[in-house]
Structures are given as structure tokens and as C-alpha cells.
Amino acid sequence: MPVLWMISIALKPDSDILQLPPQFLPRTFQWSNFVNGPKEVNFYHLLGNTIVITVLSVFGAVTSSMLAGYAIARINFRGRSFWFYLFTFSIFVPGIVTLIPIQRLFFSLHLVDTWFPLFVPAFLGNPVFIFLARQYFMSVPRSIDESAMIDGAGHWKIFTRLMIPLTKPLWITMTIMSFQAVWNDFLNPLVYLNSTQKYTLSLGMASFMGNLNQGSPEYNYYMASNLLYMLPPLLLFFFAQRYFMMGLGSLAITNK
């Protein structure tokens, strides 16, 4: 129902938005709001910024977590259990606790007001994803990589040629979860970005909402832009939902 109200407001002219009593269906459908609204928000420039940050963050989080999960699950090395428990423990540390130390670190490196703080931490792995990857790799029979090693394959070839195809539902599930988290992230861009030209869509939409609170009646533009903002995560989930459900189902069976 809230989405239907958003669509209704996005299609109304200015004069109908604050009408009392409110009418659900617009008297006239003003489709131009989907053209003029994004122009007011500088939508397509912020969309480009958000896509770059999201793609780098998702790639970093999924790749590093898959590699760490594979190493902990399939490679015997000293301290393997220590690293696994360290990653598991870090899941319970709230992100807000580490926000100020990390911000001070990037400030000392003169990287504040750049995009680096928004995607570089992703390349260090996501503790939840590492835990899930380790559990998933543990469920794959050892005989598969033992056979590959007899044929001369090393761990890199086993990981890229065998494990990546076998764990497709897992890394697609990670991609969807990571994409949604980064796409909707408001706090980190707010902390690290000062220049409006470097803003992400979440910051741009919040700034536009601030202008609305100062008296501008352009709620129809805001709702039209918000609907476009919601579209990429919905499309990703729509096209990958089969693998997402397979990934969650496999993880549930693995953890029994």
C-alpha cells in the first residue's frame, strides 16, 4: 500500500498533492514528473556515483569473502581455527563502534571526501559472508578437490574452475545482500563525503527532502525520483530471486 501511495503522489500535479480529503487516484496523470523530478535531484549524476561505489563494494565484499571462506574451509594452515573464530566474533561487534576509529584512520590518510572509504573496507571481507562461505564450502565433498589435485590442479584452479560454479547460489545471494546494503547506505556517505558532486543517491534524496521541509511543495518530484531509486535493487532481486532462494535453502540445510 505505501508503494501504491508513492505511485499515486508521483503522478499527481502540485495542486492535487495537499488536497483535503486526499484522493488516491490522480485527476490527471502527470507523467512528466518522472522527467522533471530526476532533474531537480540531479538524479542521473548521483546514479552514476552510486553505481561506481556499489559495483566496487559488491565485487570487493563477495570476492574477498569467498576467498577467505574457501581458505578456512579447504586449506590446512596453522591458525585456521583462530581466524574463523575471529571472523565469527567480529559479527557481533556493532558497526557504529568502529565508525569513529575508521573515520580517523581515513582522515589521517587524507582520504575523507573521496570514494575510497566507501569501498576499500569491502575488500577486507565481510564477516557474515565469510562465515556463510565457510559453511557452504564445508558441505562440498572433499573428494572433488582431491580428484582435481591428482590431476595437477592447485587451489586457485580448484577455486575458480570448480568451487565458483558449484557455489553459484551462494555468491549470488551475497551479491544481492551486499548490493542492497551499499545502495541504501546513508550513514557512511554522510560521514565521508562533503562535496555535493560526489554524493550518492541516498544523500542526494535526503538533501532534496530537506528542501521539501523548507516549504517547497514538490512531493510529486520526490516520489517520482524515489521510485526510480528503488528500481535497481528490485530488478536485481527479481532476476536473481531463484538463486537467492536456492542459496538460503542450501545454507539452511548446511547448518543443520
Buried (B, 14 or more C-beta within 10 A) or exposed (E): EEEEEBBBBBBBBBEBBEEEEEEEEBEEEBEEBBEBBBEBBBBEBBBEBBBBBBEBBBBBBBBBBBBBBBBBBBEEEEEBEEBBEEBBEBEEEEEEEEEEEBBEEBEEEEBBBBBBBBBBBBEEBBBBBBBBBBBBBBBBEEEBBEEBEEEEBEBEBBBEEBBBEBBEBBBBBBBBBBBBBBBEBEEBBBBBBEEEEBBBBBBBBBBBEEEEEEEBEBBBBBBBBBBBBBEBBEEBEEEBEEBBEBBBEBBEEBEE
